[in-house]
Amino acid sequence: MSSRRSWKHQEFVAHGSKVTCAALGKKSGRVLATGGEDMKVNMWSVDKPNCIMSLSGHQTPIACVRFGPNEDLVVAGSQSGSLKVWDLNQAKIVRTLTGHKAAVKSLDFFPYGEYLASAAVDSLVKLWDLRRKGCIMTYQGHSGPVNSLKFSPDARWLVSASDDTTVRLWDLSAGKELRQFSGHYGPVNQIEYHPSEYLLASGSNDRTVNFWDLEKFALVSASEAATAQVRAILFHPDGEVLFSATQDYLHVFSWEPSRTHDTLVVGWGKVADIAISQDELLGISYQQGSVQVHVVDLKQVAPFGVPPPPTRGNASNVAAVSPEPQRPIRRPPTGTRRNFVRSASTATKLKEETEGEAPSADEEGNDITNRADIRSPEEYRQVFQQPVKP
């Protein structure tokens, strides 16, 4: 068995100008979208060296990109604040949305129904109805750029995190702020819901991850401080641990009690996004026009497996702290926290206040400036035209 815990899987030139953002599809962990100063969104498959499809239409550099939950849609936000949504299966643009007055920082698709949320440097959080082709709600409260937002798994809430050091929870049915969480001492960069429990994690420039109980609206615990700001966080699908990515490092945390299970030197630089594909964690980073994909073998990361002893050949992949041996994670007694109940009925209860942004001329995909240039037809058919599994 290989003793490597992590390695650089691939590196490629993604754009003819600087790469400005990148995101992995969270369903498979094997598709990748990049945005650039060239105002294009390029689509890739992990393991493949060639661009599958290039999406054009924005008039300013791309600032943010995100896949839909089934990886059949992708949305990109620009430096000027506009949003464009593409149907990857049909290879065409389906919506252009305008309303933000500054660069878009974060995007998320509603779990049920055709809604989209966006957050921007203008400190606003907006909710969009993709059928009505406009903004139906603007949430105001943050006093600085909003860096991250996420719909809850049960589609009842929207949470946002800002440079103002706060995390805010918005009630979608009431259309107002439900709770504000204060506990970080620097800008909050990332937020992530637990896959099943009423638990929220937030990662900050203060180098810590805070864990919040969404039933009691209270701080559960905070991780020990890392060596650099938290750039990406992700719960393991089984909900047992959280992965926190900082510059060149991956940390593995649990929260009850607070514990660091493992810390790896990965060497991925300023990581932009992480995702899990089977027993591997993938991380992407970019510099100038190039993108790197790094892989971590979770079978050799505590608490899932026993890391190999350090050797001269794998010195760059050994733990930065002494990892614990493989053992069961001690969790609080069953029933101490509620679980999210996933139901599509929530989609009919969103409070809407249509704000009257006029639909754009290219919303039906008939504007020649909005193009989907398929670079690799065979890979396009394999990756984006496969039937979506239920």
C-alpha positions as CSV (number, residue, x, y, z in Angstrom):
1,M,0.0,0.0,0.0
2,S,1.3,3.5,-0.9
3,S,2.5,5.6,2.0
4,R,1.5,8.8,0.3
5,R,-1.2,10.7,2.2
6,S,-1.6,13.5,-0.3
7,W,-0.3,14.5,-3.7
8,K,-0.7,16.9,-6.6
9,H,-3.0,15.1,-9.0
10,Q,-2.9,17.5,-11.9
11,E,-2.0,21.0,-13.0
12,F,-3.2,22.7,-16.2
13,V,-3.7,26.1,-17.8
14,A,-7.3,26.9,-17.3
15,H,-7.6,30.4,-18.9
16,G,-5.7,32.7,-21.1
17,S,-5.7,35.3,-18.4
18,K,-5.7,35.1,-14.6
19,V,-8.0,32.6,-12.9
20,T,-10.3,34.4,-10.5
21,C,-12.4,31.6,-9.0
22,A,-12.9,27.8,-9.0
23,A,-15.5,25.3,-7.7
24,L,-15.9,21.6,-7.5
25,G,-19.2,19.8,-8.0
26,K,-20.1,18.5,-4.5
27,K,-22.3,15.6,-5.7
28,S,-19.5,13.7,-7.6
29,G,-16.4,15.7,-6.6
30,R,-15.2,15.0,-10.2
31,V,-16.3,18.1,-12.1
32,L,-14.7,21.5,-11.9
33,A,-15.7,25.0,-13.0
34,T,-13.2,27.9,-13.3
35,G,-13.8,31.6,-13.9
36,G,-11.3,34.1,-15.2
37,E,-10.4,37.6,-16.0
38,D,-11.2,36.7,-19.6
39,M,-15.0,36.8,-18.6
40,K,-15.4,33.0,-19.3
41,V,-16.5,30.1,-17.3
42,N,-14.6,26.9,-18.3
43,M,-15.8,23.4,-17.4
44,W,-13.5,20.5,-16.6
45,S,-13.6,16.8,-15.6
46,V,-11.1,15.8,-12.9
47,D,-8.5,13.4,-14.5
48,K,-9.0,15.0,-17.9
49,P,-6.5,17.6,-19.2
50,N,-8.8,19.3,-21.7
51,C,-11.5,21.9,-21.3
52,I,-14.9,20.3,-22.0
53,M,-16.9,23.5,-22.5
54,S,-16.4,27.2,-22.3
55,L,-19.3,29.5,-21.3
56,S,-19.3,33.2,-22.5
57,G,-21.6,36.1,-21.9
58,H,-20.4,38.1,-18.9
59,Q,-19.1,41.6,-19.7
60,T,-16.7,41.8,-16.7
61,P,-14.4,39.2,-15.0
62,I,-15.9,36.2,-13.2
63,A,-15.9,36.6,-9.4
64,C,-17.7,33.5,-8.2
65,V,-19.0,30.2,-9.6
66,R,-21.1,27.3,-8.3
67,F,-22.7,24.0,-9.5
68,G,-26.3,23.1,-8.9
69,P,-26.9,20.2,-6.5
70,N,-27.2,17.7,-9.4
71,E,-24.3,19.3,-11.4
72,D,-26.7,19.9,-14.3
73,L,-26.6,23.7,-13.7
74,V,-23.9,26.2,-13.1
75,V,-24.2,29.8,-12.0
76,A,-21.5,32.5,-12.3
77,G,-21.4,35.9,-10.7
78,S,-19.3,38.7,-12.1
79,Q,-17.3,41.6,-10.8
80,S,-20.0,44.0,-11.8
81,G,-22.7,42.0,-9.8
82,S,-24.6,40.2,-12.6
83,L,-25.5,36.5,-12.5
84,K,-25.8,34.0,-15.3
85,V,-27.2,30.5,-15.1
86,W,-26.3,27.8,-17.6
87,D,-28.1,24.5,-18.3
88,L,-25.1,22.2,-18.8
89,N,-27.2,19.3,-20.3
90,Q,-28.6,21.6,-22.9
91,A,-25.4,23.7,-23.3
92,K,-27.2,27.0,-23.1
93,I,-27.8,30.0,-20.9
94,V,-31.2,30.0,-19.1
95,R,-31.1,33.2,-17.0
96,T,-29.3,36.5,-16.6
97,L,-30.1,38.3,-13.3
98,T,-29.1,41.8,-12.3
99,G,-29.4,43.5,-9.0
100,H,-26.1,43.6,-7.1
101,K,-24.0,46.7,-7.3
102,A,-20.6,45.1,-6.6
103,A,-18.7,41.8,-7.1
104,V,-20.6,38.6,-6.3
105,K,-18.8,36.6,-3.5
106,S,-21.0,33.5,-3.0
107,L,-23.9,31.6,-4.6
108,D,-26.1,28.7,-3.7
109,F,-29.0,26.8,-5.3
110,F,-32.2,26.1,-3.3
111,P,-32.5,22.4,-2.4
112,Y,-36.1,22.2,-3.9
113,G,-37.5,24.3,-6.7
114,E,-36.0,27.0,-8.9
115,Y,-34.5,29.5,-6.5
116,L,-31.0,30.9,-6.1
117,A,-29.3,32.9,-3.5
118,S,-26.4,35.3,-4.0
119,A,-24.2,37.4,-1.7
120,A,-21.9,40.3,-2.7
121,V,-19.4,42.9,-1.7
122,D,-22.4,45.3,-1.5
123,S,-23.2,43.6,1.9
124,L,-26.5,42.3,0.5
125,V,-28.0,38.8,0.3
126,K,-30.5,38.3,-2.5
127,L,-33.0,35.5,-3.2
128,W,-34.0,34.9,-6.9
129,D,-36.9,33.1,-8.5
130,L,-35.5,31.5,-11.7
131,R,-39.0,31.1,-13.1
132,R,-40.1,34.7,-12.5
133,K,-36.7,35.8,-13.7
134,G,-36.1,38.3,-10.9
135,C,-35.1,39.0,-7.3
136,I,-37.9,38.2,-4.8
137,M,-36.2,39.2,-1.6
138,T,-33.2,41.2,-0.4
139,Y,-31.8,40.6,3.1
140,Q,-30.0,43.5,4.7
141,G,-28.1,43.5,8.0
142,H,-24.5,42.9,7.3
143,S,-22.1,45.9,7.4
144,G,-19.4,44.4,5.2
145,P,-18.9,42.2,2.2
146,V,-20.8,38.8,2.4
147,N,-18.3,36.0,1.8
148,S,-20.4,32.9,2.0
149,L,-24.0,31.7,2.1
150,K,-25.8,28.4,2.2
151,F,-29.4,27.1,2.3
152,S,-30.1,24.7,5.1
153,P,-30.7,21.0,4.2
154,D,-34.4,21.3,5.1
155,A,-34.7,24.5,3.0
156,R,-36.1,26.5,6.0
157,W,-33.2,28.9,6.5
158,L,-30.5,30.7,4.6
159,V,-27.2,31.5,6.5
160,S,-24.6,34.1,5.5
161,A,-21.1,35.1,6.7
162,S,-19.4,38.4,6.4
163,D,-16.3,40.5,6.8
164,D,-18.2,42.1,9.7
165,T,-17.3,39.0,11.7
166,T,-20.9,37.8,12.1
167,V,-22.9,34.9,10.9
168,R,-26.6,35.6,10.3
169,L,-29.5,33.1,10.0
170,W,-32.4,34.2,7.8
171,D,-35.9,32.6,8.1
172,L,-37.1,32.1,4.5
173,S,-40.8,31.8,5.3
174,A,-40.8,35.0,7.4
175,G,-38.3,36.8,5.2
176,K,-36.3,38.2,8.1
177,E,-33.3,37.6,10.3
178,L,-33.8,34.9,12.8
179,R,-30.5,35.0,14.7
180,Q,-27.0,36.6,14.6
181,F,-24.0,34.6,15.8
182,S,-21.0,36.6,17.0
183,G,-17.9,34.8,18.2
184,H,-15.2,35.3,15.6
185,Y,-12.5,38.0,15.7
186,G,-12.0,38.4,12.0
187,P,-13.9,38.1,8.7
188,V,-15.9,34.9,8.4
189,N,-15.0,33.2,5.1
190,Q,-16.9,30.0,5.0
191,I,-20.0,28.4,6.5
192,E,-21.3,24.8,6.3
193,Y,-24.3,22.9,7.6
194,H,-23.9,19.5,9.2
195,P,-25.4,16.9,6.8
196,S,-28.1,15.8,9.2
197,E,-27.9,17.6,12.6
198,Y,-29.0,21.1,13.6
199,L,-25.3,22.2,13.6
200,L,-23.5,24.9,11.7
201,A,-19.7,25.4,11.2
202,S,-18.1,28.7,10.4
203,G,-14.4,29.3,9.4
204,S,-12.7,32.6,9.8
205,N,-9.6,34.8,9.2
206,D,-9.1,34.4,13.0
207,R,-7.8,30.8,12.1
208,T,-10.6,29.0,13.9
209,V,-13.7,27.1,13.2
210,N,-16.7,27.7,15.4
211,F,-19.5,25.1,15.8
212,W,-23.0,26.5,16.4
213,D,-26.1,24.6,17.8
214,L,-29.0,25.6,15.6
215,E,-31.6,24.4,18.1
216,K,-30.2,26.3,21.1
217,F,-28.6,29.1,18.9
218,A,-25.5,28.7,21.0
219,L,-21.8,28.1,20.5
220,V,-20.9,24.4,20.9
221,S,-17.1,24.7,20.7
222,A,-14.3,26.3,18.8
223,S,-11.3,24.5,17.1
224,E,-7.8,25.3,18.1
225,A,-6.2,28.0,16.0
226,A,-4.5,27.0,12.8
227,T,-1.4,28.6,11.3
228,A,-3.4,30.6,8.7
229,Q,-6.9,31.8,7.9
230,V,-9.6,29.2,7.2
231,R,-10.3,29.1,3.4
232,A,-12.7,26.1,3.0
233,I,-14.6,23.8,5.3
234,L,-16.6,20.6,4.6
235,F,-18.3,18.0,6.8
236,H,-17.6,14.4,6.0
237,P,-20.8,12.8,4.5
238,D,-21.3,10.7,7.6
239,G,-21.2,13.8,9.8
240,E,-18.5,12.5,12.1
241,V,-15.8,15.1,11.5
242,L,-15.2,18.4,9.7
243,F,-12.3,19.1,7.3
244,S,-10.8,22.6,7.4
245,A,-8.5,23.8,4.7
246,T,-5.9,26.5,5.2
247,Q,-3.0,27.5,3.1
248,D,-1.0,24.3,2.5
249,Y,-2.7,22.4,5.4
250,L,-5.7,20.2,6.0
251,H,-7.1,19.9,9.6
252,V,-9.6,17.3,10.8
253,F,-11.8,18.4,13.7
254,S,-14.6,17.1,15.8
255,W,-16.6,19.3,18.1
256,E,-18.1,17.4,21.1
257,P,-15.6,17.6,22.6
258,S,-13.4,19.8,20.6
259,R,-10.6,17.7,19.1
260,T,-8.0,17.8,16.3
261,H,-7.8,14.3,14.9
262,D,-5.1,15.0,12.3
263,T,-3.2,17.8,10.5
264,L,-1.6,17.2,7.1
265,V,0.8,19.3,5.1
266,V,-0.8,19.2,1.6
267,G,1.0,22.0,-0.2
268,W,-2.0,23.2,-2.2
269,G,-1.3,26.9,-1.5
270,K,-4.4,29.1,-1.2
271,V,-7.0,26.4,-1.6
272,A,-10.3,27.6,-3.2
273,D,-12.6,24.6,-2.7
274,I,-12.7,21.0,-1.4
275,A,-15.0,18.1,-2.1
276,I,-15.1,14.4,-1.3
277,S,-15.2,11.6,-3.9
278,Q,-15.4,8.1,-2.4
279,D,-12.3,7.7,-0.1
280,E,-10.6,10.8,-1.4
281,L,-10.7,14.5,-0.6
282,L,-10.0,16.8,-3.5
283,G,-8.8,20.4,-3.2
284,I,-8.3,22.9,-5.9
285,S,-6.2,26.1,-6.0
286,Y,-5.1,28.5,-8.7
287,Q,-2.4,30.9,-9.5
288,Q,-2.2,33.2,-12.5
289,G,-3.8,31.2,-15.3
290,S,-3.2,27.7,-13.9
291,V,-5.2,25.4,-11.7
292,Q,-3.9,22.6,-9.4
293,V,-5.9,19.6,-8.2
294,H,-4.6,17.9,-5.0
295,V,-5.8,14.6,-3.6
296,V,-5.8,13.4,0.1
297,D,-6.2,9.7,0.7
298,L,-8.8,9.6,3.6
299,K,-7.9,5.9,4.3
300,Q,-4.6,7.2,5.7
301,V,-6.1,10.1,7.7
302,A,-7.2,9.9,11.3
303,P,-9.8,9.0,12.5
304,F,-10.6,7.0,9.3
305,G,-7.2,5.2,9.1
306,V,-3.8,5.0,10.6
307,P,-1.3,7.4,9.0
308,P,2.0,5.8,7.9
309,P,5.2,6.5,9.9
310,P,7.3,9.4,8.5
311,T,9.9,8.4,6.1
312,R,12.4,10.3,3.9
313,G,10.2,9.5,0.9
314,N,7.0,10.9,2.3
315,A,8.2,13.7,4.5
316,S,6.1,16.3,2.7
317,N,2.9,14.3,3.5
318,V,3.4,13.5,7.2
319,A,1.2,15.0,9.8
320,A,2.2,18.4,11.2
321,V,1.0,17.2,14.6
322,S,1.1,13.7,16.0
323,P,-2.2,12.1,14.7
324,E,-4.2,9.9,16.9
325,P,-4.5,6.2,16.2
326,Q,-7.6,4.9,14.5
327,R,-10.4,4.6,17.0
328,P,-14.1,5.3,17.2
329,I,-15.1,9.0,17.6
330,R,-16.8,9.7,20.9
331,R,-20.1,11.4,20.2
332,P,-22.7,12.8,22.6
333,P,-25.7,10.5,23.4
334,T,-28.2,10.0,20.6
335,G,-31.1,12.5,20.6
336,T,-29.2,15.5,22.0
337,R,-29.7,17.5,18.8
338,R,-32.5,17.5,16.3
339,N,-32.0,16.4,12.7
340,F,-32.9,18.3,9.6
341,V,-36.1,17.0,7.9
342,R,-35.8,17.3,4.2
343,S,-39.1,18.2,2.6
344,A,-40.0,19.9,-0.7
345,S,-43.1,21.5,0.9
346,T,-40.8,24.3,2.2
347,A,-40.4,25.6,-1.4
348,T,-44.0,26.8,-1.3
349,K,-43.6,28.8,1.8
350,L,-40.9,31.3,0.8
351,K,-41.8,34.9,1.6
352,E,-41.5,36.9,-1.6
353,E,-41.3,40.6,-2.2
354,T,-40.7,41.0,-5.9
355,E,-38.4,43.9,-6.4
356,G,-39.1,44.5,-10.1
357,E,-35.7,43.9,-11.7
358,A,-36.6,43.7,-15.4
359,P,-35.9,40.4,-17.1
360,S,-32.8,40.6,-19.3
361,A,-33.1,40.2,-23.1
362,D,-30.9,37.1,-23.1
363,E,-32.9,35.1,-20.4
364,E,-34.2,32.6,-23.0
365,G,-30.7,32.0,-24.4
366,N,-31.2,33.9,-27.7
367,D,-28.5,36.6,-27.2
368,I,-25.5,35.8,-29.4
369,T,-23.1,37.1,-26.7
370,N,-24.1,34.1,-24.4
371,R,-22.4,31.1,-25.9
372,A,-21.6,27.6,-24.8
373,D,-18.5,26.5,-26.8
374,I,-18.2,22.7,-26.5
375,R,-14.5,22.0,-26.8
376,S,-14.6,18.2,-26.3
377,P,-17.9,16.7,-27.6
378,E,-17.2,13.2,-26.4
379,E,-16.3,14.2,-22.9
380,Y,-19.2,16.6,-22.9
381,R,-21.7,13.8,-23.6
382,Q,-20.1,11.5,-21.0
383,V,-20.0,14.1,-18.2
384,F,-23.0,16.4,-18.7
385,Q,-25.5,14.5,-20.8
386,Q,-25.7,11.3,-18.7
387,P,-29.2,10.7,-17.2
388,V,-29.4,12.3,-13.7
389,K,-29.7,9.5,-11.1
390,P,-32.6,9.8,-8.7
